[in-house]
Every structure is written in structure tokens, then in C-alpha cells.
Amino acid sequence: MSDHDPAFSYALPDNRDMAYVEHITTTSSLEELRAAWDTLDSTERITAFKELPREIADDFFLGLSATDQRELLFALAEGERRIWMRLLAPDDAADVIQHAPLAKREHLLDLLDPSTRKEVSALLAYKEDQAGGLMSPRFARLRPEMTVDEAITYLRRQAGGLETMYYAYAVDADQSLLGVVSFRDLFSSRREQTVRQIMRTRFVAATTDMDQEAVARLFAQHYLLAIPIVDAENRMQGIVTVDDIVGVVQREAGEDIQKIGGSEALDEPYLRIGFFKMVRKRGGWLAALFLGEMLTATAMGFFEKEIARAIVLAMFIPLIISSGGNSGSQATTLVIRAMALGEVGLHQWWRVIRREVGVGAVLGALLGVIGMVRILVWQAFGQAYGEHYLLVALTVAFSLLGVVLFGTITGSMLPFILRRVGVDPASASAPFVATLVDVTGLVIYFSIASVVLRGTLL
């Protein structure tokens, strides 16, 4: 493979920002460079990285995201690329390879030494969002028959090649996980005690195919620093550490926020994503929402005669449909968050809808009263709504009750429906719910108006 692959090579920077690049690499701290990293373009990043002293560059490189590491790797000569690739732990190397184009992955894998290549290849067999794709195969393992003194001596010899030293894991000859030993227990026990005597046989473990969000919930629920990962036969495969899961939580939260906002998740920092890629990420959802809003215009056309006969009804359309959209957005956001945190499962949909019916009814009644008072006050001062103002006020009040109730129910149930069909619940974004409720809100409003105002304005 050429070192000048156009997909990953960058021209040398001009003098436009070289003073700034020189400043952050010679006079600033490592923290300042990290803070400025996202504001630099690709060529400035590469120049800044190459200017770093080696002892700083190691820590800086290891602290970058997998995407940024991949970018730097392909900007370097192959010899340098091999050095930096071999600096990564197996799970981090797997992340970098997963973020590279398919045609480049084999090349990155070939840069690793044989033993690490075997470990990374095993990790790449798992999906990126599964526990197996997050785990490190390098962990502290002990035999249960070891004495505490033997275990400490063994771990001291093995420490350099381990991912972390939070816990040690007792396994048998088949690598089945028997127990977990904290280092606090290990160092506070008598030297002649065996690992079997001090290990904890009640422990939290995750399977290799467990979703990364479920793994994150295990960390939050049990306040752990590392979790063992086992296969279906309880054979130890690796560990996931808390620093691995922090990155997962950040990415998942960012993706969910973007989806709730009515956009595809961005896979690059905001200032670095290409212009047309940004348009594509946002344009699809925006077009879909626009088509949905066209149904609102269709609904208004259906009630054209009612609007013409009682023009006063048109004054409250924005009030009615926005209230329904807002209530639906509230409900869907709260339910999506509860699902993400594991507070609500699919089987609890009935409890959610029962709660939201009550909440929606109370909120709708509250807004209905406010809307009715508003009409009565305006009428008292300006005769704004004609002789049938009281009926108009009742129409608006009942409509707000119906629309808010419907919006709340819809917003709370859409995440369950999407989860059931295998779609990310965050796709039940607030704009999508608002668009859906806009259309139904008009139908509810004019249906109630036709009943309340029949024989008067209609």
C-alpha cells in the first residue's frame, strides 16, 4: 500500500496558521493542545502531532479517539505507522481498524506483531457495539489453588502486559470463570491462604454478545471498575474497563441527542464533518418531516369550509397544534431516556401508558383552562371573538385537552413501537412526534368545533 494514498494523505500546510500550530506545540500544555485539537484542520493536526516530543506524543496519541488515531496513522510513513499501531492495546487497535475503510483494515492488521494480531482478529469477530467488541483479552488470571504469595509474585511478573490491574480472575484449566479477586483482598490476606479461599464467587459478568448500553448499565448499577466478559459456556474471554465504557456512554448520548433533534447521528466532530455530508445527514430527516407537515396543509384544506364560516377558529390553530407537539416531545424524550437508563423495559408499556394518560389529561386540562381564561379576558376588554365567544372558549379548551392527551400518549408509545420492530427509540425524535401530532391535532380541533359550534358559527 502506498504511503500517499489520496484517501488518507494530506498536503503540507501553508503559512496561514503555522504560527498558531507552532505555539500550541511548543508553548502550550498537553491539555491545551487537546482542547485546541478539534479546531485544527487535518494538515494542522498532523504538523502539530509531529512537533510533539516523543514522551508527550505517546500519551497524546493514546488519548485520541479511534477516528483521530486512524487519521494520524494513515498520514504517517509506513515505518512510523507500525510503531504507533503497536503502541495500542488490542482492544484499542481493534477500534482503530473498525473505523478504517474495509480495504485498509488488512493493512493495519498486518502492522501488528503476531500475538497481538491474533488477539485483535478475535476481537474483530464481534460487533463494535457488543461487549466482545469492547473487551480487552489481556487480564489478570489466577489459578484457584495458588497461594496469595504465589499469586502476588505471578501478577508482578505479568503486570506489564495487562490491560488493567483492578481485579484478578480465578479460572480453571478450561478458562471457565470461577471467581473474582480484588487487589485489596489479595494484599490484605494471609500469605498462605489460597485464591479459592479469598475469591468472590458471586460476581457480575457480561456475555460477549451483550449490547454495550447494557454493559454500561451494569457499571452504573454495581459501581465496578471492570467487568469480566464470558462466552455462553462461562469461559473467560476478556474484560471491559470503566474507561472503555465512558467513551461508549458519551458516543451513545451524543447520537441519541442528535436523533432526538431530528438528524442522523454525526460520526465526526461538528466542525470537521464535510459540508455535503452535513447536508445529507440533516436533509433526509428534514425532507421526511416536511412531507409530514404537508399532511397538515391537506388537513386544513379538508376543513376549509369550517374555517371560512368561522374564521375565528384559524386564530387558534398554532396554539392547538404546538401544544400537542410540545406534550408529545416531552413524553417521548422522557421515555427514551428511561429506556436508555434501563428504568423502563418493553414489558412495562402498559404501566407507561397508564401513567401518561393521567399526566396528559391533567396537563391538557391545565392548558385548556389557561386557554379559556385567555379568551374570556380578551373578550372582556376588546370584544375580539364575537357573540359566541363562550362557545369558542369551550372549543379551544376541549381541543387542548384532547390534543395534549393524544400527543402525550403518542409520544410515550412511539419509542416502544420502534424498539419492538428493532429500530433505535431515539428515532422517535421530538420533531417527528410534533409532525405527527400536528396533523391529528387539526382533526381533533375541528371535530370538537363541529360539535360545540354546530347551529351557531358552523
SVG drawing of the C-alpha trace seen along z (x, -y; Angstrom):
<svg xmlns="http://www.w3.org/2000/svg" viewBox="-78 -47 89 75">
<polyline fill="none" stroke="black" stroke-width="0.4" points="0.0,0.0 1.3,-3.4 2.1,-5.9 0.5,-8.6 -3.0,-7.1 -5.2,-10.0 -7.9,-9.0 -5.6,-9.5 -2.7,-11.8 -2.7,-15.5 -0.8,-18.3 1.7,-20.2 0.1,-23.2 0.7,-26.7 1.8,-29.6 -1.7,-30.7 -2.0,-29.1 1.6,-27.8 2.2,-30.4 -0.7,-29.0 0.3,-25.4 3.9,-26.2 2.5,-28.0 0.4,-25.1 3.1,-22.5 5.9,-24.5 4.5,-26.7 1.2,-25.1 0.5,-22.2 -0.8,-18.9 -4.2,-19.8 -4.3,-23.0 -3.4,-21.0 -6.2,-18.6 -8.6,-21.5 -7.5,-23.0 -7.4,-19.7 -11.0,-19.9 -10.4,-23.4 -7.5,-22.3 -7.9,-21.0 -6.2,-17.8 -2.9,-19.2 -2.6,-21.4 -3.2,-18.3 -0.5,-16.3 2.0,-19.1 1.2,-19.7 1.5,-15.9 4.8,-15.6 6.2,-18.5 5.4,-16.9 8.2,-15.4 8.0,-11.6 7.3,-11.3 4.3,-13.6 3.3,-12.3 2.7,-8.8 0.2,-9.9 -1.4,-12.3 -1.9,-9.6 -3.3,-7.1 -5.8,-9.7 -7.3,-10.4 -10.5,-8.9 -10.2,-5.9 -11.1,-8.1 -8.4,-10.6 -5.9,-7.8 -6.8,-6.3 -6.3,-9.7 -2.9,-10.2 -1.8,-6.7 -2.5,-7.0 -0.8,-10.3 2.5,-8.8 5.1,-6.8 4.6,-3.1 7.5,-2.6 6.2,-5.2 2.7,-3.8 3.9,-0.4 5.4,-1.9 2.2,-3.8 -0.1,-0.9 1.9,1.4 1.6,-1.1 -2.1,-0.4 -3.7,2.2 -5.5,4.9 -9.0,3.5 -7.9,0.0 -6.2,1.4 -9.5,3.2 -11.4,-0.1 -9.0,-1.8 -9.3,1.0 -13.1,0.9 -13.1,-2.8 -10.9,-2.3 -12.4,-1.5 -12.7,2.2 -9.9,2.1 -7.5,0.7 -8.2,2.9 -6.0,5.8 -3.1,3.5 -3.5,2.1 -3.8,5.7 -0.5,6.6 1.3,3.9 0.8,5.7 3.1,8.4 1.8,12.0 0.4,12.4 -1.4,9.1 -2.7,9.7 -4.3,12.9 -5.9,11.1 -7.2,8.3 -8.6,10.7 -10.6,12.4 -12.0,9.1 -12.9,8.1 -15.2,11.1 -17.6,9.3 -19.8,6.3 -18.5,3.0 -21.5,2.3 -21.2,5.6 -19.3,6.4 -17.0,8.6 -16.1,5.7 -15.2,3.5 -13.3,6.0 -9.5,6.4 -8.2,10.0 -5.4,9.1 -6.4,9.5 -5.0,10.8 -5.8,14.5 -5.1,16.8 -5.4,20.5 -7.7,21.1 -5.1,23.4 -2.4,20.7 -1.5,19.2 -1.7,15.5 2.1,15.2 2.3,17.1 -0.5,15.1 1.2,11.7 4.5,13.0 2.8,14.2 0.9,10.9 4.1,8.9 5.7,10.7 2.6,10.3 1.8,6.7 3.5,5.2 1.3,7.0 -2.1,6.5 -4.8,4.0 -5.5,3.1 -4.9,4.4 -8.2,3.6 -9.2,7.3 -7.8,10.7 -9.9,13.6 -9.7,17.1 -10.2,19.6 -9.8,23.4 -8.0,25.3 -10.8,24.7 -10.7,21.0 -14.1,21.1 -14.6,18.2 -14.7,19.4 -14.3,16.2 -13.1,12.6 -10.3,11.3 -10.0,7.6 -6.4,6.5 -7.4,5.1 -8.5,8.6 -5.4,10.1 -2.9,7.9 -4.8,7.9 -5.0,11.7 -2.5,14.1 0.3,15.3 -0.6,19.0 -4.3,18.6 -5.3,19.8 -7.0,17.8 -10.0,20.1 -10.4,19.0 -10.5,15.3 -12.1,15.1 -15.7,13.9 -17.9,16.5 -20.8,14.1 -19.8,11.6 -21.2,9.6 -20.3,10.7 -21.4,9.9 -21.6,12.1 -19.7,11.4 -22.9,10.6 -24.4,8.2 -25.1,4.7 -22.7,2.0 -25.6,0.0 -26.5,2.9 -22.8,3.2 -22.8,-0.5 -25.9,0.1 -24.0,2.9 -21.2,0.4 -23.7,-2.2 -25.7,0.3 -22.8,2.1 -20.1,-0.7 -17.4,1.5 -14.1,0.6 -14.0,3.6 -16.4,6.4 -15.4,9.9 -16.7,11.0 -17.6,14.6 -18.9,16.8 -22.1,18.9 -20.1,21.7 -18.8,19.2 -15.3,19.3 -13.4,16.1 -12.8,14.0 -11.7,10.7 -12.6,7.6 -14.3,4.3 -13.0,1.4 -14.7,-1.7 -12.7,-3.9 -13.8,-1.9 -17.4,-2.3 -17.2,-6.1 -16.4,-6.6 -19.4,-4.4 -21.7,-6.4 -20.5,-9.7 -21.0,-8.4 -24.4,-6.9 -25.6,-10.1 -24.4,-12.2 -26.1,-10.0 -29.4,-10.0 -29.4,-13.8 -28.8,-14.2 -31.5,-11.8 -33.9,-13.4 -33.1,-16.7 -34.2,-15.3 -30.9,-14.5 -28.8,-11.4 -26.0,-10.8 -22.8,-12.6 -19.8,-10.3 -17.3,-13.2 -16.9,-16.4 -19.2,-19.1 -16.5,-21.4 -14.8,-18.7 -17.6,-16.9 -17.8,-17.8 -20.3,-20.3 -22.2,-17.9 -22.1,-15.1 -23.7,-17.5 -26.4,-18.3 -27.0,-14.6 -27.2,-13.8 -29.8,-16.5 -31.6,-16.7 -33.1,-13.3 -34.9,-13.8 -35.8,-17.4 -37.4,-16.2 -39.3,-13.5 -40.6,-15.9 -41.5,-18.4 -43.5,-15.7 -45.3,-15.0 -46.1,-18.7 -47.7,-18.6 -50.4,-16.4 -51.1,-19.4 -51.9,-21.5 -54.1,-18.7 -56.0,-18.5 -56.5,-22.3 -57.8,-22.0 -60.3,-19.3 -61.7,-21.8 -61.6,-24.7 -65.4,-25.3 -65.4,-25.3 -62.5,-27.9 -64.3,-30.1 -67.6,-30.1 -65.8,-30.6 -62.6,-32.5 -62.0,-32.9 -61.1,-29.2 -58.0,-29.9 -56.6,-32.1 -56.1,-29.2 -54.6,-26.6 -50.9,-27.4 -51.9,-27.3 -53.6,-23.9 -51.1,-22.1 -48.0,-23.4 -49.4,-22.4 -49.9,-18.8 -46.4,-18.7 -44.8,-20.0 -46.6,-17.5 -45.6,-14.6 -42.0,-15.8 -41.9,-15.9 -43.2,-12.3 -41.0,-10.8 -37.9,-12.4 -38.6,-11.1 -39.4,-7.6 -36.3,-7.4 -34.2,-8.5 -35.8,-5.9 -35.2,-3.2 -31.6,-4.2 -31.0,-4.0 -32.8,-0.7 -35.6,-2.2 -38.3,-1.0 -38.5,2.2 -40.7,3.3 -42.9,5.3 -43.7,2.2 -45.5,0.3 -48.9,0.7 -47.6,-1.0 -46.2,-3.8 -49.4,-4.4 -51.5,-4.3 -49.3,-6.9 -49.2,-9.1 -53.0,-9.0 -53.3,-10.6 -50.5,-13.1 -51.7,-14.0 -55.3,-14.5 -54.1,-16.8 -51.8,-18.8 -54.4,-19.1 -57.0,-20.3 -54.5,-22.9 -53.7,-24.3 -57.4,-24.2 -58.3,-26.3 -55.5,-28.8 -56.7,-29.0 -60.3,-29.5 -59.3,-32.3 -57.3,-34.0 -60.2,-34.1 -62.6,-35.4 -60.2,-38.1 -59.5,-39.3 -63.2,-39.3 -63.9,-41.4 -61.5,-44.1 -62.0,-44.1 -65.0,-42.0 -62.5,-40.1 -64.4,-36.8 -68.0,-37.8 -71.2,-36.9 -70.4,-33.2 -67.1,-33.8 -68.0,-31.4 -68.6,-28.5 -65.3,-29.4 -63.6,-29.3 -65.1,-25.8 -64.0,-24.6 -60.4,-25.7 -60.4,-24.2 -61.7,-20.8 -59.4,-20.8 -56.4,-21.4 -57.4,-18.6 -57.8,-16.2 -54.7,-17.2 -52.4,-17.3 -53.7,-13.9 -53.2,-12.4 -49.7,-13.9 -48.7,-12.5 -49.9,-9.0 -48.4,-9.1 -45.0,-10.4 -44.8,-7.8 -45.7,-4.8 -43.7,-5.5 -40.3,-4.5 -41.9,-1.2 -43.2,-0.5 -39.8,-1.4 -37.9,0.8 -40.3,3.7 -39.5,3.5 -35.8,3.2 -35.3,-0.5 -33.4,-2.8 -36.1,-4.5 -34.2,-7.8 -35.5,-7.8 -38.9,-8.8 -37.5,-12.2 -39.3,-15.3 -39.7,-16.8 -41.2,-13.5 -43.7,-13.3 -44.6,-17.0 -45.2,-16.5 -47.5,-13.5 -49.4,-15.4 -49.8,-18.5 -52.0,-16.5 -54.1,-14.7 -54.4,-17.9 -56.2,-19.6 -58.6,-16.7 -59.3,-16.8 -59.7,-20.6 -62.2,-20.8 -64.1,-17.7 -64.7,-19.2 -65.5,-22.6 -68.1,-20.9 -69.9,-19.5 -69.7,-22.5 -70.3,-25.2 -73.0,-23.4 -76.0,-25.6 -74.1,-28.8 -70.8,-29.5 -70.9,-26.2"/>
</svg>
